[in-house]
Amino acid sequence: MVQDDLCFCCGKDNARGLKLEFSYVSPGTAETRLTIPEWFSGWKRMTHGGLLSMLLDECMAHACISLHGHAITAELTVRYHTPVEVGSEVTVHARAGEARARIIDTKGTITDASGGKIASGRAKFMIVKLPTDS
């Protein structure tokens, strides 16, 4: 799997990045874990919703890449189920469906250590050909 080493989410060379590592149990799925850094605190130590949205987006992108190749977000919808405090460990899981033309429907969830749902998302990704693709 081709990775951008400067990506904020998964890049190993981004000094300010999250350096997420993804696992791929089967084609079309992706999963990662993260202890939410304190500096993503919103109101009263609750994790900022923008970070949760970004985690879903990134994991769904990785699910797409594992099945269809490079894809970019075309539409993203996030539903927040319960707040999560910074410093908590979360798991992000995503699944990509079949491509229809160049569009892939995806689903993702973020859960806490006990399996409780924190946020869920749906997105449409568009398959793209990058200059580095052969």
C-alpha positions in Angstrom: 0.0 0.0 0.0 1.4 3.4 -1.0 1.5 5.9 1.7 2.3 9.6 1.9 5.0 10.0 4.6 3.9 13.7 5.1 0.2 12.9 5.6 -1.0 14.5 8.9 -2.8 11.3 9.9 -0.6 8.4 8.8 2.7 10.0 7.6 5.8 8.8 9.5 7.8 12.0 8.6 5.2 14.5 9.7 6.6 15.9 13.0 3.2 17.2 14.1 1.2 14.3 12.7 -0.7 11.5 14.4 1.4 8.7 12.8 -1.6 6.3 12.7 -0.9 2.7 11.7 -3.7 0.9 9.9 -4.4 -2.8 9.7 -6.4 -4.4 6.9 -8.2 -7.6 8.0 -9.7 -8.0 4.6 -9.8 -6.0 1.3 -12.1 -3.1 1.8 -11.6 -2.7 5.5 -9.2 -0.6 7.6 -8.7 -0.2 11.3 -6.6 2.0 13.6 -6.2 2.8 17.3 -5.3 6.1 18.9 -5.0 7.6 22.3 -6.4 11.0 21.7 -3.7 13.7 22.4 -4.5 16.3 25.0 -4.0 19.1 22.5 -7.2 18.0 20.7 -9.3 19.2 23.6 -12.5 21.1 23.0 -14.8 22.3 25.7 -14.2 20.8 29.2 -11.6 18.2 27.9 -13.9 16.7 25.4 -12.3 15.7 22.1 -12.9 18.2 19.3 -15.5 16.9 16.8 -13.2 17.9 13.9 -10.6 15.3 15.0 -13.3 12.6 15.2 -14.5 13.5 11.7 -10.9 13.5 10.4 -10.3 10.0 11.9 -13.4 8.6 10.2 -12.5 10.2 6.9 -8.9 8.9 7.0 -9.9 5.3 8.0 -12.6 5.2 5.3 -10.0 6.4 2.7 -7.7 3.6 3.8 -10.6 1.1 3.4 -11.1 2.4 -0.2 -7.4 2.3 -1.0 -7.2 -1.3 0.2 -9.9 -2.4 -2.3 -10.0 0.1 -5.1 -6.8 2.1 -5.1 -6.5 5.9 -4.6 -9.7 7.7 -3.8 -10.6 11.1 -2.4 -13.5 12.2 -0.3 -16.5 13.5 -2.3 -19.0 13.7 0.6 -18.8 13.0 4.3 -21.6 12.8 7.0 -20.7 12.3 10.7 -23.0 11.5 13.5 -21.7 12.0 17.1 -23.2 9.6 19.6 -21.4 10.4 22.8 -18.5 12.7 23.9 -15.1 11.3 24.5 -12.5 12.8 26.8 -9.0 13.6 25.5 -6.5 11.0 26.7 -8.9 8.2 25.9 -8.1 5.3 23.6 -10.4 4.9 20.6 -10.6 2.4 17.8 -11.6 3.5 14.3 -13.0 0.9 11.8 -14.1 1.4 8.2 -15.6 -0.6 5.4 -15.7 0.3 1.7 -18.4 -1.0 -0.6 -18.2 -1.9 -4.3 -17.4 0.9 -6.7 -20.2 2.2 -8.9 -18.6 4.0 -11.8 -16.0 6.0 -9.8 -17.9 6.3 -6.6 -17.4 4.2 -3.5 -19.9 4.2 -0.5 -18.1 3.7 2.8 -19.1 3.4 6.5 -17.0 4.0 9.6 -17.3 3.9 13.4 -15.3 5.1 16.3 -15.6 3.1 19.5 -14.2 3.5 23.0 -12.2 0.8 24.9 -15.4 -0.9 26.0 -16.9 -1.0 22.5 -19.3 1.9 23.0 -20.0 4.0 19.9 -18.6 7.5 19.9 -19.2 8.5 16.3 -20.2 7.0 13.0 -19.9 8.2 9.5 -20.8 7.6 5.9 -18.9 8.9 2.9 -18.7 8.8 -0.8 -15.2 8.6 -2.2 -14.2 9.2 -5.8 -11.6 6.9 -7.4 -8.7 9.0 -8.8 -5.6 8.1 -10.8 -2.5 9.8 -9.4 0.6 10.6 -11.4 2.5 8.0 -9.3 0.0 5.2 -10.1 1.2 2.8 -12.7 
